[in-house]
Amino acid sequence: MLNSAEKIYGPSPRARNIMVGIWLLCAVPLTLLGLIEHDSAMLVAVVILSAIMLPIFWFSLRTAKLILTADGIELRQVGANVSAPWSNVAAIRTQRGAEGLVLHQPMSGKGAERLAAVSGVSVGGAPMYDDERRQLLDEQRFIPLDGFAYWLHKGDLHETILQRATALNAELTHALKTPPPSEKMPRKTLALIIVIIAAALGLGIASAMVPAVKSAVEPIIGVVLMLAFSVYALKHLYDAVNHLRARHFGRCALSLLIALIQVMLAIAALGWNG
């Protein structure tokens, strides 16, 4: 039973929405393709993928908790539980997408070791953590709160931490509130992306209107999609191996699932090309 000094926060609504979005992104295209092509195997694949994905997502959301007591703070999530007394909390980092607690002294335990082990992991080629957070995670002096950011910015989590963490370094906390400089995408890269999107839309419209264009374009689209899905599948398999080595089984399962979906999409693109 919770006492009056204990508060529990669940994941941010954004975290739930991201998981739902991932499922929809995988299920909807396969469902539409199965209905359009009258392919029952594709529809069965959607059911199988949903039966795998949804329980994993549900378990991950049910497991993730941020617990504040009179003595300290505890983060529970799949594969890594960490905790620290309030006397060890040095500062609060509140930058959007990089929220967390900086500690005076390193944490101990398997959870802190696993967080340190995955500090250098990248998602889709982009680092999961910036340089400062990677260093703090490697030192086991950082408790990430980005999964609970909604309650930090919109709820009472920030005020509750300030009330209980009496050892906060006010100057360090103020410095960590300053957002990092924005990194604008180079104009050439942005122009290339716009050109590719415009070309894809143009080919799609032309294919829908002119049968001759459709027959000529479909093989090219099929090869491009197959190569793209294959590359991303290999990337997520690599991420899964890194998560497994760090004993972060939840992220490993998610990376394997995404890789499986991308392999299926690559096979579908190859079949479409044939």
C-alpha positions in Angstrom: 0.0 0.0 0.0 1.3 3.5 -0.9 2.0 5.9 1.9 1.3 9.7 1.6 4.9 10.4 0.6 5.0 7.9 -2.3 4.0 8.9 -5.8 4.0 6.7 -8.9 4.1 8.1 -12.5 3.4 6.0 -15.6 4.9 6.6 -19.1 4.0 9.8 -21.0 1.0 9.7 -23.4 3.5 10.3 -26.1 5.3 7.1 -25.4 2.0 5.2 -25.7 1.2 7.0 -28.9 4.6 6.2 -30.4 4.0 2.5 -29.8 0.5 2.6 -31.2 1.9 4.5 -34.2 4.6 1.8 -34.8 1.9 -0.9 -34.8 -0.3 1.1 -37.2 2.7 1.8 -39.5 3.3 -1.9 -39.7 -0.3 -3.2 -39.7 -2.1 -0.7 -42.0 0.1 -1.1 -45.1 0.1 -4.9 -44.9 -3.7 -4.9 -44.3 -4.4 -2.6 -47.3 -2.0 -4.6 -49.5 -3.7 -7.9 -48.5 -7.2 -6.5 -49.2 -6.2 -5.0 -52.5 -4.4 -8.1 -53.7 -6.9 -10.5 -52.1 -3.9 -12.1 -50.3 -5.1 -14.0 -47.3 -1.5 -14.8 -46.3 -0.8 -11.1 -45.9 -3.8 -10.7 -43.6 -2.7 -13.7 -41.6 0.8 -12.0 -41.3 -0.9 -8.9 -39.9 -2.7 -11.0 -37.2 0.6 -12.7 -36.3 2.5 -9.5 -36.1 -0.2 -7.9 -34.0 -0.3 -10.9 -31.7 3.5 -10.4 -31.2 3.7 -6.6 -31.1 0.8 -5.6 -28.9 1.6 -7.9 -25.9 5.2 -6.6 -26.0 4.1 -3.0 -26.1 1.5 -3.6 -23.3 4.1 -5.3 -21.1 6.6 -2.5 -21.7 4.1 0.2 -20.8 2.8 -1.7 -17.7 6.4 -2.3 -16.5 7.6 1.3 -16.9 7.1 3.3 -13.6 8.8 6.2 -11.9 8.4 5.9 -8.2 9.1 8.8 -5.8 9.3 8.1 -2.1 10.4 10.1 0.9 13.9 8.4 0.7 14.6 8.6 -3.1 13.6 8.0 -6.7 13.3 4.7 -8.5 13.0 4.1 -12.3 11.5 0.7 -13.3 11.5 -0.4 -16.9 12.1 -3.6 -18.9 15.7 -4.7 -18.5 16.9 -1.9 -16.3 15.8 -0.8 -12.8 17.8 2.0 -11.2 17.3 4.1 -8.0 19.0 6.8 -6.0 18.5 8.6 -2.7 17.5 12.3 -2.9 20.8 13.2 -1.3 22.5 11.9 -4.5 20.5 14.0 -7.0 22.7 16.9 -8.2 20.6 18.4 -11.0 17.6 18.1 -13.2 18.0 18.1 -17.0 14.8 19.4 -18.6 15.7 19.8 -22.3 12.9 18.3 -24.5 13.8 14.7 -25.4 16.8 14.6 -23.1 15.2 14.8 -19.6 16.8 13.2 -16.7 18.5 13.4 -13.3 22.2 14.0 -12.9 23.7 12.4 -9.8 26.6 13.3 -7.5 27.9 9.7 -7.2 27.6 6.6 -9.5 24.8 4.2 -9.0 25.4 0.5 -8.4 23.6 -2.6 -9.7 22.8 -4.3 -13.0 20.3 -1.7 -14.1 22.9 1.1 -14.1 25.4 -1.2 -15.9 22.8 -2.0 -18.6 22.0 1.6 -19.1 25.8 2.3 -19.5 26.1 -0.6 -21.9 23.5 0.8 -24.3 24.6 4.5 -24.0 26.2 4.3 -27.5 23.4 2.5 -29.3 21.9 4.3 -32.3 18.4 4.0 -33.7 18.1 4.2 -37.5 21.7 5.5 -37.6 21.1 8.4 -35.1 22.6 8.2 -31.6 20.0 7.5 -28.9 21.8 9.9 -26.5 23.9 13.0 -26.9 27.5 13.2 -25.9 26.8 14.6 -22.4 24.2 11.9 -21.6 26.4 9.2 -23.0 29.2 10.3 -20.6 26.9 10.5 -17.6 25.4 7.0 -18.5 28.9 5.6 -18.8 29.7 7.0 -15.4 26.3 5.6 -14.1 25.4 9.1 -12.9 22.2 9.6 -15.0 18.6 8.5 -14.6 16.8 9.1 -17.9 13.3 10.6 -17.5 12.4 11.2 -21.2 9.8 8.4 -21.0 8.0 10.4 -18.3 8.6 13.9 -19.8 4.9 14.7 -20.0 4.6 14.7 -16.2 7.8 16.7 -15.9 6.6 19.5 -18.2 2.8 19.3 -17.8 2.4 17.7 -14.4 3.8 18.1 -10.9 6.9 15.8 -11.3 9.3 18.7 -11.6 8.0 20.5 -8.5 7.9 17.2 -6.5 11.6 16.5 -7.4 12.6 20.1 -6.4 10.8 19.7 -3.0 12.5 16.4 -2.2 16.0 16.7 -3.7 17.5 19.0 -1.2 21.1 18.5 -2.5 20.4 20.0 -5.9 23.0 22.2 -7.4 21.0 25.3 -8.5 23.6 26.6 -10.9 24.0 23.2 -12.6 20.2 22.7 -12.9 19.8 26.2 -14.4 22.5 25.5 -17.0 20.9 22.2 -17.9 17.7 23.9 -18.7 19.3 25.8 -21.6 18.3 24.0 -24.8 21.2 22.8 -27.0 21.8 24.7 -30.2 19.6 23.6 -33.0 21.2 21.7 -35.8 19.6 22.7 -39.1 19.6 20.3 -41.9 21.9 21.4 -44.8 20.1 23.0 -47.6 21.5 20.5 -50.2 20.2 17.6 -48.1 16.8 19.2 -47.7 16.6 19.9 -51.4 17.5 16.3 -52.3 14.8 15.0 -50.0 12.2 17.3 -51.5 13.3 16.2 -55.0 13.0 12.5 -54.1 9.6 13.0 -52.5 8.3 15.0 -55.5 9.7 12.4 -57.9 8.0 9.6 -56.0 4.7 11.4 -56.0 5.0 12.2 -59.6 5.7 8.6 -60.5 2.9 7.5 -58.4 0.4 9.8 -60.1 1.7 8.9 -63.5 1.5 5.2 -62.8 -2.1 5.5 -61.7 -3.1 7.4 -64.8 -1.0 5.8 -67.5 -0.8 2.0 -67.7 2.4 2.1 -69.8 4.2 4.1 -67.1 2.9 1.8 -64.4 4.4 -1.3 -66.1 7.7 0.5 -66.6 7.9 2.0 -63.1 6.7 -1.0 -61.0 10.0 -3.1 -61.3 12.1 -0.1 -60.4 10.0 0.7 -57.3 10.0 -2.9 -56.3 13.8 -3.1 -56.4 14.3 0.2 -54.5 11.8 -0.9 -51.8 13.4 -4.3 -51.5 16.9 -2.8 -51.0 15.7 -0.2 -48.6 13.8 -2.6 -46.4 16.8 -5.1 -46.5 19.3 -2.4 -45.4 17.0 -1.3 -42.5 16.4 -4.9 -41.5 20.2 -5.5 -41.2 20.5 -2.3 -39.2 17.9 -3.4 -36.7 19.4 -6.8 -36.4 22.7 -5.1 -35.5 20.9 -3.1 -32.9 19.3 -6.2 -31.5 22.7 -7.9 -31.1 23.9 -4.8 -29.2 20.9 -4.8 -27.0 21.3 -8.5 -26.3 24.9 -8.1 -25.3 23.8 -5.4 -22.9 21.1 -7.8 -21.6 18.4 -5.2 -22.5 15.9 -7.8 -23.6 12.9 -5.5 -24.2 14.7 -3.4 -26.7 16.3 -6.5 -28.3 12.8 -8.0 -28.8 11.6 -4.7 -30.3 14.5 -4.5 -32.7 14.1 -8.1 -33.8 10.4 -7.5 -34.4 11.0 -4.4 -36.5 13.7 -6.4 -38.5 11.2 -9.2 -39.0 8.6 -6.8 -40.4 11.1 -5.2 -42.7 12.3 -8.6 -44.0 8.6 -9.4 -44.8 8.2 -6.1 -46.5 11.3 -6.8 -48.6 10.0 -10.2 -49.6 6.7 -8.6 -50.5 8.5 -5.9 -52.6 10.5 -8.7 -54.3 7.3 -10.6 -55.1 5.6 -7.4 -56.4 8.7 -6.8 -58.6 8.4 -10.3 -60.0 
